[in-house]
C-alpha cells in the first residue's frame, strides 16, 4: 500500500472515530501533498510524500520553538500534537550507530577537505532520507571532518 493511500485510509478512520485533531492534521498533510502535485503536475511517490512530511515536521518544530519563546504554550501544544501524527508516517528512524557509520563511510569516500562537505552531505541525504534529522547529520559530519 502506498503511503498516500495509507494516509487517505487513516483520514477515513479518523472521521469515523470522530478524532477531530488527528483528522485536521491528516487533512493538512493531504492538502500539502495535493498542492505539490498540482504545482509540479506529477503524482508523488512515497519518497516525495516523505519529503513533504519532513518539511511539515520541520515547520512544526520551528513553530514550537517560537511559540514557547512567546509564552504561547496552548499553540505549542497544538503543534506538538500535529508532530505526533506526522511522525507516524515517517519511515523507521536510523539508530545513532547507523548514522555514525554512514557518516564515517561518506567521509572516507570523499576525504576531509572543506570542499568535500557538499558531496558528503549529498551522499548522506540520499542514503538517510526520511530516516534521520539532516541537521544532526550535518553536525556529525562537521565533527568527523575536524
ABEGO torsion letter per residue (X at the ends): XBAAAAAAAAAAAAAAAGBAAAAAAAAAAAAAAAAAAAAAGBBBBAAAAAAAAAAAAAAAAAAAAAAAAAGBAAAAAAAAAAAAAAAAABBBBBBAAAAAAAAAAAAAAAEABAAAAAAAAAAAAAAABGABBAAAAAAAAAAAAX
